[in-house]
Amino acid sequence: MKKNIIIFKLLFILLLSPFFCKSQSQIVNGIDINGPKGFIKTDDLTWRNGNDIIQVLYLKQNKGDWSKEFFKQTCENGTRTTDFFSFEEFIFNGDEYHICYQIGKNKMVIGQVPVFVGEYTYVLSIGTNMLDYKSDQLNKSLTQVQFNMGYMINRILTY
């Protein structure tokens, strides 16, 4: 009898758990946004994996309203906790993207890139901590940021 009650409780929990589990993805303007494998959603449009972080900000502003020059100038100014590292242009799937790289006082390498979809701009902020690597810290951190950035750009454009 006790065995049946335990089995019933386990089945009940298993059947209801999908309703209480927090989803990893988040739908914004019809786009299913999710971090790469291993990342866990920790907040609104924020995913973490160890010291790696991905944040997405979106605003109703299309590509025609976006100023590359303003974005570059803002990047070069840094912030109170980050210093400018570089501003790069690259082609991904035939489209040109502008990336701002900054390095935080806490040794975080941060990349930001705007992604344009319809009338919205999605600004991706991707960071990783250089101290996670024993050698070639900057290059390995930049590679990690670029990998996560490529994943997120593709995710936003294709989902």
C-alpha positions as CSV (number, residue, x, y, z in Angstrom):
1,M,0.0,0.0,0.0
2,K,2.8,2.5,0.9
3,K,4.6,1.6,-2.3
4,N,1.5,2.6,-4.3
5,I,1.2,5.9,-2.5
6,I,4.9,6.7,-3.1
7,I,4.5,5.8,-6.8
8,F,1.4,7.9,-7.1
9,K,3.2,10.9,-5.5
10,L,6.2,10.5,-7.8
11,L,3.9,10.3,-10.9
12,F,2.0,13.4,-9.7
13,I,5.2,15.4,-9.2
14,L,6.5,14.3,-12.6
15,L,3.3,15.2,-14.3
16,L,3.1,18.7,-12.8
17,S,6.8,19.6,-12.9
18,P,6.7,21.0,-16.5
19,F,4.2,23.6,-15.2
20,F,6.6,24.8,-12.5
21,C,10.0,24.5,-14.3
22,K,11.5,27.7,-15.5
23,S,12.0,27.8,-19.3
24,Q,15.4,28.5,-20.6
25,S,14.2,30.4,-23.6
26,Q,12.3,33.7,-23.8
27,I,10.1,34.8,-26.6
28,V,10.5,38.5,-27.6
29,N,8.7,40.0,-30.6
30,G,8.1,36.5,-31.9
31,I,11.8,35.5,-31.6
32,D,12.7,32.5,-29.4
33,I,15.9,33.7,-27.6
34,N,18.0,31.2,-25.7
35,G,21.6,31.0,-24.6
36,P,24.0,28.3,-26.0
37,K,24.3,24.8,-24.5
38,G,25.4,24.9,-20.9
39,F,23.9,28.4,-20.2
40,I,21.2,28.8,-17.7
41,K,18.6,31.6,-17.7
42,T,19.1,33.7,-14.6
43,D,17.1,36.8,-15.2
44,D,15.1,38.6,-17.9
45,L,17.0,38.1,-21.1
46,T,20.1,37.0,-19.2
47,W,21.9,33.7,-19.4
48,R,25.0,32.5,-17.4
49,N,27.5,29.7,-17.6
50,G,30.1,30.0,-14.9
51,N,31.6,33.5,-15.3
52,D,30.2,33.8,-18.9
53,I,27.2,36.0,-19.3
54,I,24.9,36.9,-22.2
55,Q,22.4,39.7,-21.9
56,V,20.0,41.0,-24.6
57,L,18.4,44.4,-24.7
58,Y,15.9,45.3,-27.3
59,L,14.4,48.6,-28.5
60,K,12.0,49.6,-31.2
61,Q,14.5,51.2,-33.5
62,N,15.3,49.9,-37.0
63,K,18.7,49.9,-38.8
64,G,18.0,53.2,-40.5
65,D,17.7,54.9,-37.1
66,W,20.9,53.4,-35.8
67,S,24.1,55.4,-35.8
68,K,27.3,53.5,-36.3
69,E,29.3,56.6,-35.4
70,F,27.5,57.1,-32.1
71,F,27.9,53.5,-31.2
72,K,31.6,53.6,-32.0
73,Q,32.1,56.9,-30.0
74,T,30.2,55.4,-27.0
75,C,32.3,52.3,-27.2
76,E,35.6,54.3,-27.3
77,N,34.5,56.3,-24.3
78,G,34.3,53.2,-22.1
79,T,32.4,53.3,-18.9
80,R,33.2,53.9,-15.3
81,T,34.1,50.2,-14.9
82,T,35.3,49.3,-18.4
83,D,38.0,50.5,-20.8
84,F,37.9,50.6,-24.6
85,F,39.7,47.7,-26.3
86,S,38.6,47.7,-29.9
87,F,35.8,48.4,-32.4
88,E,35.6,46.0,-35.3
89,E,33.4,45.4,-38.3
90,F,32.8,41.9,-39.6
91,I,30.6,40.1,-42.1
92,F,28.4,37.4,-40.8
93,N,26.0,35.5,-43.2
94,G,26.4,38.4,-45.7
95,D,25.5,41.2,-43.3
96,E,27.9,43.7,-41.7
97,Y,28.1,43.9,-37.9
98,H,29.9,46.3,-35.6
99,I,31.3,45.0,-32.4
100,C,32.5,47.0,-29.4
101,Y,35.0,45.3,-27.2
102,Q,35.8,46.6,-23.7
103,I,37.7,45.2,-20.8
104,G,36.3,45.6,-17.3
105,K,38.2,46.5,-14.2
106,N,37.2,43.0,-13.0
107,K,39.0,41.4,-16.0
108,M,35.8,40.7,-17.9
109,V,36.1,40.9,-21.7
110,I,32.8,42.3,-23.0
111,G,31.6,42.4,-26.6
112,Q,28.5,44.3,-27.7
113,V,26.8,44.1,-31.1
114,P,23.5,45.4,-32.4
115,V,21.4,43.0,-34.4
116,F,18.6,44.4,-36.6
117,V,15.4,42.5,-37.2
118,G,12.5,44.4,-38.7
119,E,11.7,47.5,-36.7
120,Y,13.7,46.3,-33.6
121,T,17.3,46.4,-32.6
122,Y,18.6,43.7,-30.3
123,V,21.8,44.7,-28.5
124,L,23.8,41.7,-27.4
125,S,26.2,42.1,-24.5
126,I,28.5,39.1,-24.1
127,G,31.1,38.7,-21.4
128,T,33.7,36.2,-20.1
129,N,36.3,36.5,-17.4
130,M,40.0,36.5,-18.5
131,L,40.9,34.9,-15.2
132,D,39.2,31.7,-16.3
133,Y,42.2,31.0,-18.6
134,K,45.7,30.2,-17.4
135,S,47.5,31.3,-20.6
136,D,46.7,33.5,-23.5
137,Q,43.9,35.0,-21.5
138,L,42.9,37.8,-23.8
139,N,42.8,35.7,-27.0
140,K,40.9,32.9,-25.4
141,S,38.4,35.3,-23.8
142,L,37.9,37.1,-27.2
143,T,37.4,33.7,-28.9
144,Q,34.8,32.7,-26.3
145,V,33.0,36.1,-26.6
146,Q,33.0,35.8,-30.4
147,F,31.6,32.2,-30.3
148,N,28.8,33.2,-28.0
149,M,28.1,36.3,-30.1
150,G,27.9,34.3,-33.3
151,Y,25.5,31.8,-31.7
152,M,23.2,34.6,-30.4
153,I,23.2,36.5,-33.7
154,N,22.3,33.4,-35.5
155,R,19.6,32.5,-32.9
156,I,18.0,35.9,-33.2
157,L,18.0,35.9,-37.0
158,T,16.7,32.4,-37.5
159,Y,14.2,31.8,-34.7
